[in-house]
Every structure is written in C-alpha cells, then in structure tokens.
Amino acid sequence: MDQARLREEFPVVAEAVYFNHAAVSPLPGRACAAGQAVYEDRWRRGSADYFRWQAAVAAARDGAARLLGTTSDRVAFTGNTSHGLSLVAGGIDWRPGDKVAVTWPDFPTVRFPFDNLAGRGVTVVELPKHDGRLDMDAARRLIPGCRLVAAATVDWTTGVRLPAEQLGALCRETGALYCLDAIQSLGALPTDVAALGVDFLAAGCHKWQLGPMGLGIFYVAPQADAALGTVMAGWRSMRDAEELGLTFRLKDGAGRFEAGTQDIAGIAAYGASLALFEELGREEVTLRIFAIVDILAAGLAARGLPVVSPLTPEERSGIIAFGHPDAPGLYKALMGANVAVSLRDGRIRLSPHCYNDASDAERFFAELDAFGGC
C-alpha cells in the first residue's frame, strides 16, 4: 500500500498533525466502518447477526495472535491494560512475604495492581530506571527471591525500549514469573512472545494498535496456565459457552478470562485495524514509523533541541521526546495549532505512526519555529 492510499484511511491528516499515538490514536477508516456496521446490524436486525459477529471476534482474535506470534487460544479480550495486569495480580496464589519486582518510575498501571496486594502481605520491589532505561545491574541484584517481575516494554516518557529478552532470561534463571505491559510497543515494534520468554502480557488497543478505547488483549503462555487462577468467571469462560451449559468447565488457555458479553463492535473495529497492519506488513509499519522519527530527530538536532529518546536499533521505539526552554508554553502553542503531542516530565513527547510523513514533520517544524525559543 502506498503512502497516499494509507493516509486516506486517516482523515485527521487533513486538519491536524497527529503525533500522539502514545496517548490515543485515531481510528483508521476501515475500523470505524467495521464498528459502525455492528451497530447498524443491531439497529436494523437486533441479534439476528449474532453468529456473524462471533466470526468477526474470532478473526480479530486470530489477528491479535499473529501480532503476538502465538496461537489464538492464548489470547483473551479485556477492557484495557489495567484489566489484564489486574488478572495477573488477582490470579496468583500469593503468600505473605511474597515480593513483586516492578520497573520504576513507570506508568502507574505497571505498579498499582501489585500495590493493591499489600493487604495480602505482598511487597513491591522497585527495579530502578534512569531516564527511562532499566538498570540491569540492579535488576540482577533485586529479582532473586521475587515471585513475579512486571515491566513496561517501552518507557512512556522517553521511549527507551526495555531489554525484554534479557530481562526474560533473568526471570527464567531466578524462577520468577514474567509479565509485560506492552501498550507502548505492540503495533509499533515487532513482538514475539515466545522469544521474549514472557508468561503474561497485557496491552490496551487504543494506542499503537490503532484500535478502539476500552478494549485490550491479554496473553497467557502455556507454561504459566497453572500459575494463574481465574479471578472472574462467567458463561463465556466455559468450554460450552454458546450452548449455555450448566456445568462448570473452564476453557483451556486464555479464553477462561473472558467472563461475559463482549464489546462486539469494538472488537470488530480492532480486527479491521489489524487487517490494515497485515496488508502493510508488520515490519513495514515499523520501518515507516522509524523513518518519520528519524526526520523529526534530525530537525530537532538542527535546532539545538536535546532529544532524550535513543535512536539505536536495540533501544529505539516510536516515541521521540525532546527538551525545550519553555516546554509547557510550546505544548500549549502546538495543541492550539492542531499539532497533537504530549507533555511528559517537562518534555514534549512526539509519537508518530506509519501513516505520518514528511509533510506532517514540515507542519510541526513550522509551528515550532513560529513559537521560537530554540
């Protein structure tokens, strides 16, 4: 798919420069249409199309599995990242004195589900990060003795990528379960859960995956099934869900974590977004994101503005954060000019996606130069 056709999926480009996918992405046109079609079906026909909707759910689940490098039975739909991480926090058979290691400072969701275990005698151990980069030496000292390690795949403020495979190897060496919050990487960076050695992974769909808000995916590795109890159970958790059986028989795999009626329209929209990724090719998506990140990094460097996000192959992501003498003022000016960015830790955070191009960068730099202060 050429760039012009891709940009047609995102009418936001006609009015705005949208560099805020690390917050909430626009929906592609096909995703909007797929979700709307479900609502129109219900409007016109009630539940007559129920089993066709279920086919769309199955297709979306298959697409999510391919995005993760796993099989569809390993993937459950949740409400968001916090929901998935809370399934982990609530499902492990904790004992007083247990410890959970979390990367810190980080987005609060990485930590709060485990802070919530304090009443059960569980302690949170902080794995220190310095400007977004995990201190692996400290991790080697602190992880032994912990039952679980929870980490974000990409730092939400600086865009530094976690050494996820290295951390996974350390977890296996020490016998700790390994849980990832992948919301800032999934859809932007290649993901292979087997290569990462991860036991659990949670990610909301509304950022780099270009999906709807209020929807997430949750992965459970086969080797971790026995370690995670089912916190929430309902009719959909059962093997004979559609037959509405009366016997309590949980599904194998991740399906047991889907308790009841789902957001069919949202899942259908998500499936359409995943189809766009597959049409482009997941590696091509990453290359296009990196291409625009490189343009932005070069322009910022030319203006003498410090970029704190790494550009090396092993650490880079779709986020590029930079400093400015008046970052709050610049943020306000950019948003007022319909240039969507975020203000994080006193810096401007840019997060372009594969449909952004050099024309968006030119418009961004025009507003930056008009504000001045470089």
Phi, psi and chi 1 to 4 in degrees:
 res  aa     phi    psi   chi1   chi2   chi3   chi4
   1 MET       -  127.8  179.7 -174.4  -64.1      -
   2 ASP   -78.8  165.2   63.3   33.5      -      -
   3 GLN   -64.5  -36.3 -164.9   72.0    3.1      -
   4 ALA   -63.0  -43.6      -      -      -      -
   5 ARG   -67.6  -39.3 -176.2  178.4  162.9 -155.6
   6 LEU   -60.4  -43.6  176.2   59.5      -      -
   7 ARG   -65.2  -23.0  -75.4  170.7   72.6   83.1
   8 GLU   -64.7  -24.1  -70.7  175.5   -0.4      -
   9 GLU   -71.1  -15.1  -70.3  -89.0    1.0      -
  10 PHE  -128.1   82.1  -62.7   90.1      -      -
  11 PRO   -62.3  -12.2   18.8  -30.1      -      -
  12 VAL   -56.5  -26.9   67.0      -      -      -
  13 VAL   -66.9  -20.1  -60.2      -      -      -
  14 ALA   -71.0  -28.1      -      -      -      -
  15 GLU  -114.3  -26.0  -61.3 -177.7    1.2      -
  16 ALA  -133.5  157.9      -      -      -      -
  17 VAL   -96.7  115.2  174.5      -      -      -
  18 TYR  -108.4   99.0 -156.5   88.8      -      -
  19 PHE  -118.0   49.1  -72.2  163.0      -      -
  20 ASN  -136.7   38.0 -153.1   21.9      -      -
  21 HIS   -75.0  -14.3  -60.8   84.9      -      -
  22 ALA   -77.4   -3.5      -      -      -      -
  23 ALA  -107.6  -81.6      -      -      -      -
  24 VAL  -139.7  130.5  178.0      -      -      -
  25 SER   -89.5  158.1   73.7      -      -      -
  26 PRO   -70.4  157.0  -10.3   24.2      -      -
  27 LEU   -86.6  140.2  -78.8  175.0      -      -
  28 PRO   -65.4  155.4    1.1    2.8      -      -
  29 GLY   -56.8  -39.9      -      -      -      -
  30 ARG   -67.0  -32.0   65.9 -179.9   68.5 -169.7
  31 ALA   -70.4  -42.7      -      -      -      -
  32 CYS   -59.0  -43.5 -175.4      -      -      -
  33 ALA   -66.1  -39.1      -      -      -      -
  34 ALA   -66.8  -41.9      -      -      -      -
  35 GLY   -66.5  -42.9      -      -      -      -
  36 GLN   -62.6  -35.5 -177.0   64.8   26.5      -
  37 ALA   -61.9  -37.6      -      -      -      -
  38 VAL   -65.5  -43.4  173.4      -      -      -
  39 TYR   -63.3  -38.4  -74.4  123.3      -      -
  40 GLU   -68.6  -36.9  -70.5 -171.8    1.4      -
  41 ASP   -57.5  -46.8  -74.8  -15.0      -      -
  42 ARG   -65.9  -38.9  -76.9 -168.8   62.2 -164.0
  43 TRP   -61.0  -43.3  173.9   45.3      -      -
  44 ARG   -91.1  -31.3  -64.0  179.0 -175.8  -81.6
  45 ARG  -131.1    5.9  -66.3  163.6   52.9   80.5
  46 GLY    64.3 -128.3      -      -      -      -
  47 SER  -101.1   16.9   62.9      -      -      -
  48 ALA   -59.8  -27.0      -      -      -      -
  49 ASP   -99.2   20.1  -62.9  -59.6      -      -
  50 TYR   -53.7  -47.5  178.0   81.7      -      -
  51 PHE   -74.2  -24.9  -71.8  103.2      -      -
  52 ARG   -68.6  -37.2 -178.8  163.0   58.7   81.9
  53 TRP   -63.7  -40.0  -60.4  -22.4      -      -
  54 GLN   -63.8  -31.1  -69.4  -56.3  -50.8      -
  55 ALA   -66.1  -37.3      -      -      -      -
  56 ALA   -66.3  -37.2      -      -      -      -
  57 VAL   -63.4  -44.0  170.8      -      -      -
  58 ALA   -62.8  -39.8      -      -      -      -
  59 ALA   -65.5  -40.4      -      -      -      -
  60 ALA   -65.5  -39.3      -      -      -      -
  61 ARG   -63.5  -42.5 -167.7 -171.6  -50.3  -82.9
  62 ASP   -60.5  -42.0  -70.6  -15.8      -      -
  63 GLY   -64.9  -40.3      -      -      -      -
  64 ALA   -64.5  -38.9      -      -      -      -
  65 ALA   -62.9  -42.3      -      -      -      -
  66 ARG   -64.8  -36.5  -71.7 -170.1  -66.5  -88.8
  67 LEU   -62.1  -33.8 -168.6   66.7      -      -
  68 LEU   -89.4  -15.2  -68.1  167.0      -      -
  69 GLY    78.7   36.2      -      -      -      -
  70 THR  -137.1 -166.3 -171.5      -      -      -
  71 THR  -106.1  158.0   53.8      -      -      -
  72 SER   -64.7  -26.4   57.5      -      -      -
  73 ASP   -70.4   -9.7   62.1  -51.1      -      -
  74 ARG   -93.9    0.2  -65.9  -74.1  114.4 -159.6
  75 VAL  -119.8  130.8  179.9      -      -      -
  76 ALA  -119.0  150.3      -      -      -      -
  77 PHE   -90.5  133.8  -70.4  112.9      -      -
  78 THR  -125.6 -171.2   61.2      -      -      -
  79 GLY   -87.3  -26.2      -      -      -      -
  80 ASN   179.0 -178.3   43.6   55.8      -      -
  81 THR   -62.8  -44.2  -48.7      -      -      -
  82 SER   -58.8  -37.4  -60.9      -      -      -
  83 HIS   -61.2  -48.9 -178.3  177.6      -      -
  84 GLY   -61.8  -46.0      -      -      -      -
  85 LEU   -66.3  -32.3  -64.9 -179.1      -      -
  86 SER   -69.9  -29.6  -66.9      -      -      -
  87 LEU   -62.7  -37.8  -70.3  174.0      -      -
  88 VAL   -68.0  -49.1  175.4      -      -      -
  89 ALA   -60.3  -39.6      -      -      -      -
  90 GLY   -83.5  -19.1      -      -      -      -
  91 GLY   -95.0  -14.1      -      -      -      -
  92 ILE   -83.0  141.8  -67.0  175.1      -      -
  93 ASP   -81.7   81.1 -177.6   18.8      -      -
  94 TRP   -72.6  151.9  -59.0  103.6      -      -
  95 ARG  -123.4  147.3  -60.5  179.5  -65.9  -90.3
  96 PRO   -54.5  133.3  -26.4   35.7      -      -
  97 GLY    98.1   -9.4      -      -      -      -
  98 ASP   -65.5  154.0  -79.9  -15.6      -      -
  99 LYS  -127.4  143.0  -64.5 -175.5  -68.0 -177.3
 100 VAL  -119.9  126.3  178.5      -      -      -
 101 ALA   -95.0  130.1      -      -      -      -
 102 VAL  -129.2  144.5  -59.9      -      -      -
 103 THR   -69.2  134.6   49.9      -      -      -
 104 TRP  -156.4  137.2 -161.5 -105.2      -      -
 105 PRO   -72.2  151.6   26.4  -33.9      -      -
 106 ASP  -159.5 -179.5 -141.6  -42.9      -      -
 107 PHE   -62.3  136.5 -167.3   79.5      -      -
 108 PRO   -53.9  -32.0  -26.6   34.5      -      -
 109 THR   -59.0  -29.8  -73.6      -      -      -
 110 VAL   -62.2  -29.9  178.4      -      -      -
 111 ARG  -106.1  -41.0  174.7  171.6 -175.8  156.2
 112 PHE   -59.2  -37.7  -73.2  173.6      -      -
 113 PRO   -60.0  -25.7  -24.7   35.7      -      -
 114 PHE   -91.8  -31.0  -53.6  103.5      -      -
 115 ASP   -58.5  -31.7  -81.2  -29.0      -      -
 116 ASN   -68.4   -7.7 -164.4   42.2      -      -
 117 LEU   -92.7    3.1  -60.9  171.1      -      -
 118 ALA   -56.3  -36.9      -      -      -      -
 119 GLY   -65.7  -15.1      -      -      -      -
 120 ARG  -100.6   10.3  -62.5  170.0   65.9  177.0
 121 GLY    82.8   17.6      -      -      -      -
 122 VAL   -96.2  134.8  177.6      -      -      -
 123 THR  -108.7  139.3  -57.4      -      -      -
 124 VAL   -93.6  128.3  168.7      -      -      -
 125 VAL  -106.8  127.3  174.6      -      -      -
 126 GLU   -86.2  125.3  -63.4  177.0   -0.4      -
 127 LEU   -93.4  108.0  -58.2  179.0      -      -
 128 PRO   -67.0  140.7   22.8  -31.7      -      -
 129 LYS  -118.9  142.2  -66.8  169.6   66.7  176.4
 130 HIS  -119.6  109.4  -50.8  -65.6      -      -
 131 ASP    52.4   41.2 -136.7   -2.9      -      -
 132 GLY    93.3   -9.5      -      -      -      -
 133 ARG  -101.8  125.7 -173.9  171.0  -75.7  104.7
 134 LEU   -67.4  134.4  176.3   63.2      -      -
 135 ASP   -83.3   97.1 -175.6  -25.6      -      -
 136 MET   -68.2  -31.8  -80.0  -59.2  -61.3      -
 137 ASP   -62.1  -43.5  -70.8  -24.9      -      -
 138 ALA   -65.3  -38.5      -      -      -      -
 139 ALA   -60.4  -40.6      -      -      -      -
 140 ARG   -63.3  -31.2  -67.9 -174.9 -174.1   95.2
 141 ARG   -79.3  -34.8  -66.4 -167.0  -53.7  -89.4
 142 LEU   -94.1  -26.3  -65.3  168.8      -      -
 143 ILE   -73.0  -37.2  -73.1  175.9      -      -
 144 PRO   -53.5  129.2  -28.8   37.6      -      -
 145 GLY    96.3   -9.3      -      -      -      -
 146 CYS   -89.3  142.0  -67.6      -      -      -
 147 ARG   -81.2  -27.1  -75.0 -165.8   69.7 -172.1
 148 LEU  -144.7  144.5  176.1   77.8      -      -
 149 VAL  -119.4  127.4  173.7      -      -      -
 150 ALA  -119.7  132.4      -      -      -      -
 151 ALA  -149.3  155.7      -      -      -      -
 152 ALA   -94.5  137.0      -      -      -      -
 153 THR   -69.4  -27.5   52.1      -      -      -
 154 VAL  -139.1  134.5  168.4      -      -      -
 155 ASP   -68.1  130.7 -175.9   73.2      -      -
 156 TRP   -75.1  -14.7   68.6  -59.2      -      -
 157 THR  -102.2  -38.4   60.5      -      -      -
 158 THR  -107.4  -16.9   64.3      -      -      -
 159 GLY    80.5   10.2      -      -      -      -
 160 VAL   -69.8  130.3  177.0      -      -      -
 161 ARG   -81.2  136.7 -164.2 -170.5  -49.6 -169.5
 162 LEU   -67.8  140.1 -179.5   79.3      -      -
 163 PRO   -74.3   71.9   26.9  -32.5      -      -
 164 ALA   -66.2  -39.7      -      -      -      -
 165 GLU   -67.9  -40.0  -69.9 -170.5   30.6      -
 166 GLN   -63.7  -42.2 -171.4  177.8   -5.3      -
 167 LEU   -66.5  -38.4 -173.3   60.0      -      -
 168 GLY   -62.4  -39.3      -      -      -      -
 169 ALA   -63.7  -38.5      -      -      -      -
 170 LEU   -64.8  -39.6  179.1   58.5      -      -
 171 CYS   -62.6  -44.3  -70.7      -      -      -
 172 ARG   -63.7  -38.8  -69.5 -169.6  -64.4  -84.2
 173 GLU   -63.2  -36.1  178.0 -175.3  -34.7      -
 174 THR   -97.9   -5.3   58.9      -      -      -
 175 GLY    82.1   15.9      -      -      -      -
 176 ALA   -88.2  143.5      -      -      -      -
 177 LEU   -69.6  153.3  -67.6  164.9      -      -
 178 TYR  -127.8  122.4 -173.9   30.1      -      -
 179 CYS  -127.9  132.2  176.5      -      -      -
 180 LEU  -119.7  137.9  -72.1  177.0      -      -
 181 ASP   -95.1  107.9  168.3   -5.2      -      -
 182 ALA  -106.5   19.6      -      -      -      -
 183 ILE   -65.7  -27.6 -164.8  169.8      -      -
 184 GLN   -93.2    7.6  -70.7  -65.8    4.4      -
 185 SER  -128.6  -35.0   63.0      -      -      -
 186 LEU   -67.3  121.5 -164.6   59.1      -      -
 187 GLY   105.1  -28.1      -      -      -      -
 188 ALA  -101.7  -34.8      -      -      -      -
 189 LEU  -121.9  147.5  -57.3  174.7      -      -
 190 PRO   -59.8  141.6  -21.4   32.2      -      -
 191 THR  -133.9  131.5  -58.8      -      -      -
 192 ASP  -136.8  101.8 -177.1  -25.6      -      -
 193 VAL   -63.6  -31.3  -71.1      -      -      -
 194 ALA   -67.6  -43.6      -      -      -      -
 195 ALA   -64.8  -33.9      -      -      -      -
 196 LEU   -73.9  -21.9  -66.4  174.6      -      -
 197 GLY    69.3   28.9      -      -      -      -
 198 VAL   -86.6  143.8   66.1      -      -      -
 199 ASP   -88.7  -40.0  -65.4  -61.2      -      -
 200 PHE  -136.7  144.9  -44.1  111.6      -      -
 201 LEU  -144.3  134.9 -178.7  147.4      -      -
 202 ALA  -128.8  142.3      -      -      -      -
 203 ALA  -157.2  125.7      -      -      -      -
 204 GLY   -68.6  155.3      -      -      -      -
 205 CYS   -97.2   -2.3  -60.0      -      -      -
 206 HIS   -91.2    3.1   62.9  -80.2      -      -
 207 LYS  -104.9 -108.7  -61.8 -176.0 -172.2  -71.8
 208 TRP   -68.3  -18.7  -60.0   97.4      -      -
 209 GLN   -81.0   -5.3  -64.8 -179.1   76.8      -
 210 LEU    61.0   31.8  -56.7  174.5      -      -
 211 GLY  -105.1 -175.6      -      -      -      -
 212 PRO   -75.7  159.4   24.7  -31.2      -      -
 213 MET   -76.1  152.4  -59.4  173.7   71.6      -
 214 GLY    79.2   19.5      -      -      -      -
 215 LEU  -136.2  139.5 -179.1   68.8      -      -
 216 GLY  -143.0  168.0      -      -      -      -
 217 ILE  -122.0  151.4   58.1  175.0      -      -
 218 PHE  -136.4  127.9  179.6   56.5      -      -
 219 TYR  -112.6  137.3  163.9   79.2      -      -
 220 VAL  -127.8  124.0 -178.1      -      -      -
 221 ALA   -72.6  150.2      -      -      -      -
 222 PRO   -55.5  -38.3  -25.3   33.8      -      -
 223 GLN   -72.3  -11.1   72.6  -87.8    7.7      -
 224 ALA  -103.0   -2.8      -      -      -      -
 225 ASP   -53.6  -47.0  -87.6  -20.9      -      -
 226 ALA   -68.8  -21.0      -      -      -      -
 227 ALA   -84.2  -11.8      -      -      -      -
 228 LEU  -122.4  111.4 -164.8   64.4      -      -
 229 GLY   -73.9  164.3      -      -      -      -
 230 THR   -92.2  105.9  -53.8      -      -      -
 231 VAL   -72.7  -42.4  179.7      -      -      -
 232 MET  -117.9  132.6  -60.5  170.9   57.1      -
 233 ALA  -137.2  145.1      -      -      -      -
 234 GLY  -158.4 -165.6      -      -      -      -
 235 TRP   -62.0  -34.2   67.3  -84.6      -      -
 236 ARG   -75.5  -14.7  -77.6 -158.6   60.7   82.6
 237 SER   -75.1  -10.4  -52.1      -      -      -
 238 MET   -91.7  155.9  -57.6  -61.2  131.7      -
 239 ARG   -63.1  -34.5  -64.1  178.8 -169.8  177.7
 240 ASP  -106.2   45.3   54.8   -2.8      -      -
 241 ALA   -53.7  -50.8      -      -      -      -
 242 GLU   -72.2  -16.6  -66.3  -57.5  -24.3      -
 243 GLU   -88.3   -4.8  -74.1   72.7   41.9      -
 244 LEU    54.0   47.6  -58.4  177.1      -      -
 245 GLY   -66.4  159.3      -      -      -      -
 246 LEU  -102.9    5.1  -58.1 -179.5      -      -
 247 THR  -103.7  133.6  -57.5      -      -      -
 248 PHE   -78.1  100.3 -174.2   86.6      -      -
 249 ARG  -137.6   99.3  -66.2 -175.9  -58.5  166.8
 250 LEU   -64.4  146.6  -72.0  169.4      -      -
 251 LYS   -63.3  153.4  -69.6  176.9  179.9  173.6
 252 ASP   -78.1  155.6  -63.6  -36.7      -      -
 253 GLY    76.2 -156.7      -      -      -      -
 254 ALA   -79.1  -16.7      -      -      -      -
 255 GLY   -59.8  -22.7      -      -      -      -
 256 ARG   -66.7  -14.2   60.4 -165.8  167.3  105.4
 257 PHE   -89.5   -0.4  -63.9  102.3      -      -
 258 GLU   -97.8  102.3  -64.0  176.3   -5.9      -
 259 ALA   -80.5  -39.2      -      -      -      -
 260 GLY  -148.1 -157.2      -      -      -      -
 261 THR   -57.2  136.8  -57.7      -      -      -
 262 GLN  -105.8  168.7  -62.3  170.4  -54.3      -
 263 ASP   -81.3   85.3  179.7    2.3      -      -
 264 ILE   -62.5  -42.0  -57.0  -63.1      -      -
 265 ALA   -63.4  -42.6      -      -      -      -
 266 GLY   -64.4  -41.7      -      -      -      -
 267 ILE   -67.1  -39.0  -65.4  172.9      -      -
 268 ALA   -62.5  -40.8      -      -      -      -
 269 ALA   -63.4  -42.1      -      -      -      -
 270 TYR   -61.7  -42.6  175.1   57.9      -      -
 271 GLY   -59.6  -37.3      -      -      -      -
 272 ALA   -67.2  -37.9      -      -      -      -
 273 SER   -63.7  -42.5  -68.1      -      -      -
 274 LEU   -64.2  -34.4  -67.7  179.2      -      -
 275 ALA   -63.3  -34.7      -      -      -      -
 276 LEU   -64.1  -43.1  176.9   61.1      -      -
 277 PHE   -58.2  -42.7  -79.2  105.4      -      -
 278 GLU   -71.6  -33.0  -64.0 -165.5  -10.5      -
 279 GLU   -65.1  -39.4 -172.4  174.1  -24.7      -
 280 LEU   -74.4  -36.6  -76.8  165.7      -      -
 281 GLY    96.4  125.8      -      -      -      -
 282 ARG   -63.6  -35.0  -72.5 -174.3  -70.8  -84.7
 283 GLU   -67.9  -35.7  -68.9 -175.9    0.4      -
 284 GLU   -66.0  -37.2  178.7   65.3   18.7      -
 285 VAL   -57.3  -48.2  168.8      -      -      -
 286 THR   -62.5  -43.4  -58.6      -      -      -
 287 LEU   -61.6  -40.2  -70.4  174.0      -      -
 288 ARG   -68.5  -37.7  -66.8 -169.2 -169.3 -161.5
 289 ILE   -63.7  -47.1  -68.2  171.5      -      -
 290 PHE   -63.0  -33.8  -74.5  172.6      -      -
 291 ALA   -62.5  -43.6      -      -      -      -
 292 ILE   -74.1  -34.3 -171.0   68.3      -      -
 293 VAL   -59.9  -41.6  166.3      -      -      -
 294 ASP   -63.7  -39.9  -72.3  -18.3      -      -
 295 ILE   -61.9  -44.7  -68.5  172.2      -      -
 296 LEU   -65.5  -43.1  -66.6  169.0      -      -
 297 ALA   -62.0  -42.3      -      -      -      -
 298 ALA   -64.4  -42.4      -      -      -      -
 299 GLY   -66.3  -37.8      -      -      -      -
 300 LEU   -67.5  -42.3  -67.9  167.0      -      -
 301 ALA   -62.1  -39.6      -      -      -      -
 302 ALA   -63.7  -25.1      -      -      -      -
 303 ARG   -95.5    3.8  -71.1  161.9  174.6   80.2
 304 GLY    74.1   21.8      -      -      -      -
 305 LEU   -96.1  128.9  -66.9  170.5      -      -
 306 PRO   -74.0  123.3   26.6  -33.8      -      -
 307 VAL   -93.9  123.4  172.8      -      -      -
 308 VAL   -95.3  -11.9  -59.6      -      -      -
 309 SER   -83.3  137.2  -56.1      -      -      -
 310 PRO   -72.9  152.9   27.9  -34.3      -      -
 311 LEU  -119.1    5.3  -61.5  174.3      -      -
 312 THR   -73.9  149.7   56.1      -      -      -
 313 PRO   -56.3  -36.4  -25.8   34.5      -      -
 314 GLU   -81.3  -15.5   65.2  -84.8    6.4      -
 315 GLU  -120.1  -13.8  -75.6 -165.8  -40.2      -
 316 ARG   -74.8  160.2   73.8 -176.6  -46.7 -173.8
 317 SER  -144.3 -162.8   69.0      -      -      -
 318 GLY   -85.4   -1.8      -      -      -      -
 319 ILE   -96.7  135.4  -69.3  172.9      -      -
 320 ILE  -132.8  114.5  178.1  165.5      -      -
 321 ALA  -111.1  141.2      -      -      -      -
 322 PHE  -141.2  155.3   68.2   95.2      -      -
 323 GLY   -90.6  156.1      -      -      -      -
 324 HIS  -151.6  144.3 -171.2  -82.4      -      -
 325 PRO   -56.8  -28.8  -24.9   34.1      -      -
 326 ASP  -132.4   67.6 -177.2   11.4      -      -
 327 ALA   -60.9  -43.7      -      -      -      -
 328 PRO   -61.8  -39.7  -25.1   36.2      -      -
 329 GLY   -66.6  -41.3      -      -      -      -
 330 LEU   -64.7  -41.6  174.9   59.3      -      -
 331 TYR   -57.8  -46.5  168.2   74.7      -      -
 332 LYS   -62.5  -41.3 -176.8  177.0 -180.0  179.3
 333 ALA   -66.6  -42.7      -      -      -      -
 334 LEU   -64.6  -45.5  -70.9  171.3      -      -
 335 MET   -63.7  -37.1  -64.6  -64.6  -76.1      -
 336 GLY   -65.3  -26.5      -      -      -      -
 337 ALA   -93.3   12.4      -      -      -      -
 338 ASN    65.7   38.3 -141.4    1.8      -      -
 339 VAL  -112.4  105.2  178.0      -      -      -
 340 ALA   -83.2  116.8      -      -      -      -
 341 VAL  -140.7 -177.5  -59.8      -      -      -
 342 SER  -127.6  154.4  -73.4      -      -      -
 343 LEU  -107.4  115.7 -178.7   65.8      -      -
 344 ARG  -134.8  125.1  -63.2  -72.4 -174.6  -97.2
 345 ASP    53.1   38.0  -80.6   -2.9      -      -
 346 GLY    76.4   11.9      -      -      -      -
 347 ARG  -124.1  161.3  -54.1 -178.1 -175.5  109.0
 348 ILE   -88.4  127.0  -58.1  -63.1      -      -
 349 ARG  -107.6  122.0 -173.6 -173.0   70.8 -177.0
 350 LEU  -106.2  139.0  -49.6  176.4      -      -
 351 SER  -145.1   81.2   48.5      -      -      -
 352 PRO   -77.3  164.3   30.2  -35.7      -      -
 353 HIS  -123.1 -175.2 -144.3  -60.1      -      -
 354 CYS   -66.4  -22.6   59.8      -      -      -
 355 TYR   -85.9  -12.3   66.8   88.5      -      -
 356 ASN   -71.1  152.6  -69.7  121.2      -      -
 357 ASP  -145.5 -171.5   63.4   14.7      -      -
 358 ALA   -61.5  -29.4      -      -      -      -
 359 SER   -66.2  -35.1   69.1      -      -      -
 360 ASP   -66.7  -40.7  -63.6  -40.8      -      -
 361 ALA   -62.8  -40.4      -      -      -      -
 362 GLU   -61.5  -42.8  -70.5  172.8    5.9      -
 363 ARG   -66.4  -39.1  -68.4  165.2   62.8 -173.1
 364 PHE   -62.0  -47.3  162.1   72.5      -      -
 365 PHE   -68.1  -29.8  -76.9  121.5      -      -
 366 ALA   -63.4  -42.5      -      -      -      -
 367 GLU   -70.8  -38.1  -63.8  -61.3  -24.8      -
 368 LEU   -61.4  -46.6  174.8   62.7      -      -
 369 ASP   -66.4  -35.1  -66.5  -18.8      -      -
 370 ALA   -66.3  -34.0      -      -      -      -
 371 PHE   -70.6  -37.7 -178.5   77.5      -      -
 372 GLY    80.8 -165.9      -      -      -      -
 373 GLY    86.0    4.7      -      -      -      -
 374 CYS   -76.2      -  -62.8      -      -      -
